[in-house]
Amino acid sequence: MRNLVLVLGDQLDRESAAFDGFDPKQDRVLMIEAFEESTHVWSHKTRTALFLSAMRHFAKEIEARGWPIDYRSLDREADASLASGVTAAVAARKAKKVVVVEPGDLRVRASLEAACAKSNCEFEVRIDRHFLCTVDEFKKWAGKNKSLRMEFFYREMRKRHRVLMDGENPIGGQWNFDAENRKSFGKSGPQDVPTPPKFSPDTITNEVIALVENKFKDHPGSTANFNWPVTREDALRALDDFIEKRLGDFGPHQDAMWTGLVFAWHSLLSSSLNLKLLNPREVIEAAEGAYKKRKLDLASVEGFIRQVLGWREFMRGVYFTDMPTLKTANHFDHKNDLPKWYWTGETKMNCLKQCVDQTLEYGYSHHIQRLMITGMFGITAEIEPQQLCDWYLAVYVDAVEWVELPNTAGMALFANGGRFTSKPYVASGTYVKRMSNYCDGCAYKPDVKTGAKACPLTTLYWNFLDKHEKTFSSNPRTSLMVKNLQRMTDEDRAAIYTDAKRMLKDLNAL
């Protein structure tokens, strides 16, 4: 055998560079279901089911092309790891070379490289054409700068790819309409919420769900509400549904939260993009085309495109530029263990309960629920970044390390000391009250700083500011927070310190 072309679970791209020059007479596709990919972090059942179902559907496509494929499944070969699966396949086929598109997890790349070296087999890594900015292009843009800003990268990407441009200027006269997209629902709550498309599990998906429930029965989460695209056709339908029904109203309330509201106007396309069932180019083109054809709200369209063309590409660039130090970054030297209720939702803090319960049920929560609820608590509760990063990688269906790690360690937890964010994303419980109804009926009061009814988010926020007062007072973006802190009496600050110390000692009790 000349080449074994290894297709990883998040590389289900029909136009993959791995297939360049493929000769069915000399080459063979290899796909591996490995236990380690669900156990190196305690993977959510729905996350595992999504990956396995999408892989098995993609394998059917390869077979339909008439290409030979070795598909190593958990219920047959039961490979412990990708590396052991590759080793077995290379030996069986006497392959000269393993070809793969650059993995989005450097752990995976290192293990595959080692396995091939041990098997005396050549290992070829090809560029991932899925992305609009290569790793080398990003590194060249980043240069030797100590800090990076997504906004400047995003503007260059807009210019380079001619997206939402009027000549050399942005359509609408400004690059970013984020300020228009931060509205709460108000007391009346969300109105006329659209229903997301339905993707009923087929025979393959049902078989996978049964396998997951058997092999990973002790893992977190539920597969009862599995409703994610697992084929290219499903993903295109999801894209069409978002563009037609939700894109125009996506922007205004994209940061808002409400009890029982899971999907709102969000696109729900990240898992399809990260599995590479969708190409970001077609997603961007569809959004821009709808804006021009239907005169949709520019703030909504720009806000969505910024996530795909800007933030998604930026996160990947940061990952490959800043690894491996990003993996162990801990700017504040936080050491607390992740509370057990992150895996159960059994906490008296209603905002955390709502977001964790939703995550366990669907394998999904939107960006503000991640950043400003589960993430914000993580930084003010002084949780060790690596533990929370592993949680995010485990529980979300769209989580692959290249996108999860910089978002969590870099943005939510400020673990890299502000490499690409100008301030930590922290706020008191009053932010949650303003952007949701989560505080209604909660055991704690968002505007109470100390005492039995004090909101832990509020107490820990002020404690965090107090602990880092000197640093934050010199930052223009946080100096106002510190001024509010400095208006407190010494007695108030002492009481916050005492209550925060008690909370930090036993986070599981909150």
C-alpha positions in Angstrom: 0.0 0.0 0.0 1.3 3.4 -0.9 -0.7 5.7 1.3 -3.1 5.3 4.2 -5.2 8.5 4.1 -6.3 9.1 7.7 -9.5 11.1 8.1 -10.0 12.3 11.7 -13.4 12.8 13.3 -13.3 16.6 12.8 -12.0 16.5 9.2 -15.1 15.3 7.3 -14.4 17.5 4.3 -15.2 16.2 0.9 -12.6 18.5 -0.6 -9.9 17.7 1.9 -6.3 18.1 0.9 -5.7 14.6 2.2 -7.5 13.3 -0.9 -5.3 15.2 -3.3 -3.8 12.6 -5.7 -5.7 9.7 -4.2 -5.4 6.6 -6.3 -7.8 3.8 -5.3 -5.4 1.2 -6.7 -2.5 2.3 -4.4 -4.2 4.2 -1.5 -6.7 3.5 1.1 -8.8 5.7 3.4 -8.5 5.0 7.2 -10.9 6.1 9.8 -10.6 5.2 13.5 -13.0 5.4 16.4 -10.8 5.4 19.5 -11.7 5.2 23.2 -9.1 7.8 24.1 -10.9 10.5 22.1 -13.9 10.2 24.5 -11.9 9.6 27.7 -8.9 11.9 27.7 -11.6 14.3 28.9 -14.8 13.0 30.3 -16.7 13.5 27.1 -20.4 14.3 27.0 -22.5 11.5 25.5 -24.0 13.7 22.9 -20.5 15.0 21.8 -19.2 11.5 21.4 -22.4 10.4 19.5 -22.2 13.4 17.2 -18.6 12.6 16.2 -19.1 8.9 15.7 -22.3 9.3 13.8 -20.9 11.9 11.5 -17.8 9.7 10.9 -19.9 6.7 10.0 -22.0 8.7 7.6 -18.8 10.1 6.0 -17.4 6.6 5.6 -20.5 5.7 3.7 -19.8 8.6 1.3 -16.2 7.3 0.8 -17.6 3.9 0.0 -20.0 5.4 -2.5 -17.1 6.9 -4.3 -15.8 3.5 -4.8 -12.7 4.1 -2.7 -11.3 1.4 -0.4 -11.6 2.2 3.3 -10.6 0.7 6.6 -13.1 1.8 9.2 -12.0 0.7 12.7 -15.0 1.0 15.0 -15.4 0.9 18.8 -17.7 -2.1 18.6 -15.3 -4.1 16.4 -11.6 -3.3 16.6 -12.1 -1.2 19.8 -8.8 0.7 19.5 -7.6 2.2 22.7 -6.2 5.3 20.9 -5.8 6.8 17.4 -2.1 5.8 17.7 -2.8 2.2 18.3 -5.3 2.1 15.5 -2.8 3.6 13.1 -0.1 1.1 14.2 -2.5 -1.8 13.6 -3.6 -0.5 10.2 -0.1 0.3 9.0 1.0 -3.2 9.9 -2.0 -4.9 8.3 -1.7 -2.9 5.0 2.1 -2.6 5.0 1.6 1.0 4.2 4.6 3.2 3.3 3.0 6.5 4.3 0.2 7.9 6.5 -1.3 11.1 5.1 -3.4 13.4 7.2 -4.6 17.0 7.2 -3.0 19.0 10.1 -4.9 18.0 13.2 -6.6 20.6 15.3 -5.3 19.1 18.5 -1.5 19.0 18.9 -1.8 16.0 21.3 -3.3 14.0 18.4 -0.6 15.1 16.0 2.2 14.2 18.4 0.7 10.7 19.0 0.2 10.0 15.3 3.8 11.1 14.5 5.2 8.9 17.2 3.1 5.9 16.1 4.3 6.3 12.5 8.0 6.6 13.6 7.7 3.5 15.6 6.2 1.7 12.6 8.9 2.9 10.3 6.2 4.6 8.2 6.4 8.1 6.7 4.0 10.6 8.2 2.8 13.5 5.9 0.8 16.4 7.2 -1.1 18.5 4.7 -2.4 22.0 5.0 -6.0 22.4 6.0 -7.7 24.3 3.2 -10.9 24.6 5.2 -9.7 27.8 6.8 -9.4 31.2 5.2 -6.1 32.0 7.0 -3.3 29.5 7.1 -1.2 29.0 10.3 1.8 30.5 8.6 -0.2 33.6 7.4 -1.5 34.2 10.9 2.0 33.8 12.5 3.3 36.3 10.0 0.5 38.7 10.9 1.0 38.2 14.6 4.8 38.8 14.2 6.5 39.3 17.6 3.8 41.3 19.2 3.2 40.6 22.8 -0.5 41.3 22.5 -2.9 40.5 19.6 -6.3 42.0 18.9 -8.9 40.2 16.9 -10.5 43.4 15.6 -7.4 44.3 13.6 -7.1 40.8 12.2 -10.8 40.8 11.3 -10.5 44.0 9.3 -7.6 42.5 7.3 -9.7 39.4 6.7 -12.6 41.5 5.5 -10.3 43.3 3.1 -8.5 40.2 1.9 -11.6 38.3 1.2 -13.8 41.2 0.1 -16.6 40.6 2.6 -19.1 43.3 3.4 -16.9 45.9 1.6 -17.8 49.0 -0.3 -14.6 49.5 -2.3 -11.9 49.9 0.4 -14.4 50.8 3.1 -16.7 48.7 5.2 -20.4 48.6 4.2 -22.3 50.8 6.6 -19.3 53.0 7.4 -18.0 51.0 10.3 -16.3 47.7 10.8 -18.0 46.5 13.9 -21.6 46.8 15.1 -21.2 44.9 18.4 -22.5 47.8 20.4 -26.0 47.4 18.8 -26.1 43.7 19.6 -26.2 43.6 23.4 -29.9 44.0 24.2 -31.7 42.1 27.0 -35.1 40.7 26.5 -36.7 43.0 29.1 -39.3 42.0 31.6 -41.6 40.6 28.9 -39.0 38.0 27.9 -38.2 36.7 24.4 -41.0 37.1 21.8 -41.7 35.1 18.6 -38.8 32.7 19.1 -38.1 30.6 16.0 -38.0 26.8 16.2 -34.7 25.2 15.1 -34.7 22.6 12.4 -35.3 18.9 13.3 -32.7 16.2 12.5 -34.3 12.9 13.4 -31.7 10.2 14.1 -31.5 7.7 11.3 -30.5 4.0 11.7 -26.8 4.9 11.9 -27.3 7.6 14.5 -29.5 5.4 16.6 -26.9 2.6 16.5 -24.3 5.1 17.6 -26.4 6.4 20.4 -27.0 2.8 21.7 -23.2 2.2 21.5 -22.4 5.4 23.4 -25.0 4.5 26.1 -23.4 1.1 26.4 -19.7 2.0 26.2 -19.8 5.3 28.0 -22.7 4.9 30.4 -21.0 6.6 33.2 -20.2 9.7 31.1 -22.0 13.0 31.7 -25.0 14.3 29.7 -27.9 12.8 27.9 -28.5 11.7 24.3 -32.3 12.0 24.7 -32.5 15.3 22.8 -29.9 14.5 20.1 -30.6 16.9 17.2 -27.5 17.8 15.3 -26.5 17.5 11.7 -24.4 14.5 11.0 -24.1 14.7 7.1 -23.2 17.3 4.6 -26.9 17.4 3.5 -28.1 18.0 7.1 -25.5 20.7 7.6 -26.6 22.6 4.4 -30.2 22.4 5.6 -29.2 23.8 9.0 -27.4 26.7 7.2 -30.4 27.4 5.0 -32.7 27.4 8.0 -30.6 29.9 9.9 -30.1 32.2 6.9 -33.9 32.2 6.1 -35.4 32.2 9.6 -32.9 33.6 12.2 -30.1 35.6 10.7 -32.1 38.8 10.3 -32.9 38.9 14.0 -29.7 37.3 15.3 -27.9 40.4 16.5 -30.0 42.4 19.0 -30.4 39.6 21.6 -27.4 37.4 20.9 -26.1 38.1 24.4 -29.4 37.7 26.2 -30.4 34.7 28.3 -33.7 33.4 29.6 -34.9 30.4 31.6 -35.8 27.5 29.3 -34.6 29.4 26.2 -31.9 27.1 24.7 -31.3 28.1 21.1 -33.0 31.5 20.5 -31.8 33.1 17.2 -28.3 31.5 17.3 -27.0 29.8 14.2 -26.3 26.3 15.7 -23.7 25.9 12.9 -20.5 25.7 14.9 -20.6 21.9 15.2 -21.1 21.5 11.5 -18.3 24.0 10.8 -15.9 22.3 13.2 -16.6 18.8 11.8 -16.0 20.4 8.4 -19.4 19.4 7.1 -19.7 23.1 6.2 -17.1 25.4 4.7 -16.8 28.8 6.2 -16.7 30.4 2.8 -20.1 29.2 1.9 -21.5 30.2 5.3 -20.1 33.7 4.9 -21.3 34.0 1.3 -24.8 32.8 2.3 -25.0 35.5 5.0 -23.7 38.3 2.9 -25.9 37.2 0.0 -29.0 37.3 2.2 -28.0 40.8 3.5 -27.8 42.1 -0.1 -30.9 40.3 -1.4 -33.2 40.8 1.5 -31.8 44.0 3.0 -31.4 42.3 6.4 -30.2 44.1 9.5 -26.5 44.9 8.9 -25.7 44.7 12.6 -27.0 41.1 12.7 -25.3 40.0 9.6 -21.9 41.7 10.4 -22.1 40.3 14.0 -22.5 36.7 12.6 -19.9 37.1 9.9 -17.5 38.4 12.5 -17.8 35.2 14.5 -17.0 33.1 11.4 -14.5 35.2 9.5 -13.0 36.9 12.5 -13.2 35.1 15.8 -13.1 31.5 14.5 -10.0 32.1 12.3 -8.3 34.2 15.0 -8.8 31.5 17.6 -7.1 28.9 15.4 -4.2 31.2 14.7 -3.7 31.9 18.4 -3.8 28.2 19.2 -1.1 27.2 16.8 1.0 30.3 17.6 0.9 30.1 21.4 1.0 26.4 22.0 2.3 24.7 24.1 2.4 27.5 26.7 -1.3 28.2 26.3 -2.1 24.7 27.6 -0.5 25.4 31.0 -1.0 29.1 31.3 -2.2 30.3 34.7 -1.6 34.0 34.9 -3.3 34.4 38.3 -2.0 31.2 39.7 -5.5 29.9 40.5 -5.6 26.5 42.2 -9.1 25.7 43.2 -10.7 22.4 42.0 -13.6 22.5 39.6 -16.8 22.2 41.7 -18.5 18.8 41.3 -21.8 20.6 40.3 -20.2 21.5 36.9 -21.0 17.9 36.1 -24.4 17.7 37.7 -26.0 21.2 37.8 -26.7 20.7 41.6 -26.0 24.3 42.7 -28.1 26.9 44.4 -26.9 29.6 42.0 -29.7 29.5 39.5 -27.7 31.1 36.6 -25.0 28.4 36.9 -27.7 25.7 37.3 -29.6 26.8 34.2 -26.5 26.9 32.0 -25.0 23.6 33.3 -28.4 21.8 33.1 -28.8 23.0 29.5 -25.3 21.9 28.7 -25.8 18.4 30.1 -29.1 18.0 28.3 -28.1 19.3 24.8 -24.3 19.5 24.8 -24.8 23.2 23.9 -25.0 26.7 25.4 -24.3 29.9 23.6 -21.3 32.1 23.9 -22.5 34.4 26.7 -23.6 31.5 28.8 -20.1 30.1 28.4 -18.2 33.3 28.8 -20.2 35.3 31.3 -21.7 32.5 33.4 -19.7 29.3 33.6 -16.5 31.0 32.5 -16.8 34.2 34.6 -17.5 32.1 37.7 -14.4 30.1 36.9 -12.1 33.1 37.0 -13.6 34.8 40.1 -13.8 31.4 41.9 -10.1 31.0 41.2 -10.5 27.6 39.5 -7.4 26.1 38.0 -7.7 26.9 34.3 -6.7 23.5 33.0 -9.6 21.9 34.9 -12.2 24.2 33.5 -10.6 24.0 30.0 -11.0 20.2 30.2 -14.6 20.6 31.2 -15.4 22.8 28.2 -13.6 20.4 25.8 -15.7 17.5 27.3 -19.2 18.9 27.4 -19.8 20.9 24.2 -20.6 19.3 20.8 -18.6 21.9 18.9 -15.5 21.5 21.1 -12.1 20.8 19.4 -9.0 21.9 21.2 -7.9 24.5 18.5 -11.0 26.5 19.2 -11.9 25.5 22.7 -8.6 26.2 24.5 -7.9 29.8 23.4 -11.5 30.7 24.0 -11.5 29.3 27.5 -7.9 29.8 28.7 -7.4 33.0 26.8 -10.7 34.8 26.9 -12.9 33.4 29.7 -10.2 32.8 32.2 -7.5 35.4 31.3 -5.0 32.6 32.0 -2.6 33.9 29.4 -2.5 37.4 31.0 -4.3 39.2 28.2 -2.5 38.0 25.1 -5.6 38.9 23.0 -8.0 40.4 25.5 -7.6 43.8 27.1 -9.2 42.9 30.4 -10.6 39.9 32.3 -14.3 39.3 31.5 -15.7 39.7 35.0 -18.9 41.3 36.4 -21.2 41.0 39.4 -24.5 39.3 39.6 -26.2 42.5 38.5 -24.9 41.8 34.9 -26.7 38.4 35.0 -29.9 40.1 36.3 -29.7 42.7 33.5 -29.2 40.1 30.7 -31.5 37.3 31.9 -34.3 36.3 34.3 -32.0 33.8 36.0 -32.0 35.8 39.2 -35.8 35.4 39.7 -36.4 32.9 42.5 -32.7 32.3 43.1 -31.5 31.5 46.6 -29.1 34.5 46.3 -29.6 38.2 45.6 -27.5 39.7 42.8 -27.1 43.1 44.4 -26.2 41.8 47.8 -22.4 41.6 48.4 -22.2 40.0 51.8 -24.2 37.8 54.2 -26.4 34.7 53.8 -28.2 36.0 50.7 -25.1 37.4 49.0 -24.8 36.3 45.4 -21.5 34.4 45.0 -20.9 36.0 41.6 -21.2 39.4 43.3 -19.1 38.6 46.3 -16.4 36.9 44.4 -16.3 39.7 41.8 -15.6 42.4 44.4 -13.1 40.1 46.0 -11.3 39.5 42.7 -11.1 43.3 42.1 -9.8 43.9 45.6 -7.1 41.3 45.2 -6.0 42.8 41.8 -6.8 46.4 42.6 -3.3 47.8 41.6 -3.3 46.0 38.2 -6.8 46.9 37.3 -6.5 50.6 38.4 -3.9 51.1 35.7 -6.0 49.6 32.9 -8.3 52.1 31.3 -10.9 49.4 30.6 -11.1 48.3 34.3 -10.2 51.5 36.1 -13.9 52.4 36.6 -14.5 49.1 38.3 -11.7 49.9 40.8 -13.1 53.4 41.4 -16.4 51.8 42.5 -14.4 49.4 44.7 -12.5 52.3 46.3 -15.8 54.0 47.3 -16.5 51.2 49.7 -15.6 51.5 53.4 -12.9 49.4 54.9 -15.5 47.6 56.8 -17.4 46.7 53.6 -14.2 45.4 52.0 -13.3 43.4 55.0 -16.7 41.8 55.0 -16.4 40.9 51.3 -13.0 39.4 52.0 -14.4 37.3 54.8 -17.4 36.0 52.9 -15.3 35.4 49.7 -12.8 33.4 51.7 -15.6 31.2 53.1 -17.0 30.7 49.6 -13.7 29.9 48.0 -13.0 27.3 50.7 -16.0 25.2 49.7 -17.2 25.9 46.2 -19.2 22.7 46.2 -21.5 24.2 48.8 -22.7 27.2 46.7 
